[in-house]
Amino acid sequence: MSLDSHIEKVLWTQDQTLDRVTQLASQITRDFKSVPDPPLFVGVATGALFFFADLVRRIQLPLSVDLVRAQSYGSGTLSNGAPSISLDLKLDVKGKHVVLVEDIVDTGCTLSCLIAHLEAKGASSVSICAFLDKPSRRKVPIKLVGDGKFYKGFECPDYFVVGYGMDFAELYRNLPYIGVLKPEHYK
């Protein structure tokens, strides 16, 4: 079985993906250069792991890393709108600048839940770095904390996408590009 044969079209190639990650890392490096304390980068498992690893390796600053897991999709293609945190941070965020690294922002429900969680734990600011943003599907506005910023890789059309960490039923994460999954493979 070839995973590539399940893809209707490629939206962003591996080269385009890595170029954009490098651009985001440069922008974040510039923006956080004058912050006195190292920022904490929090990857949202499991979808953001590839992006998270590539991003933090390119940031030219001292930083800390941690992971959080929030679930809102299960094995479907639509968010259930009621995310839950199933794996919490091990590091203390109190008084820290946190950059939450997400694979895709769709409805905004999961992201809003995570931002509120970090704010309740005392983060002084929460920025978002999302590889893909789907503003056409937004149901909840994104409210950042403190001097937080919203870094976006690409604006994604309203397709069901996989690859570069994003999945359908835990498959396709290992594709090195972002592609549109053919409907017969998820319906």
Order of alpha helices (4+ residues) and beta strands (2+ residues): beta-alpha-beta-alpha-beta-beta-beta-alpha-beta-beta-beta-beta
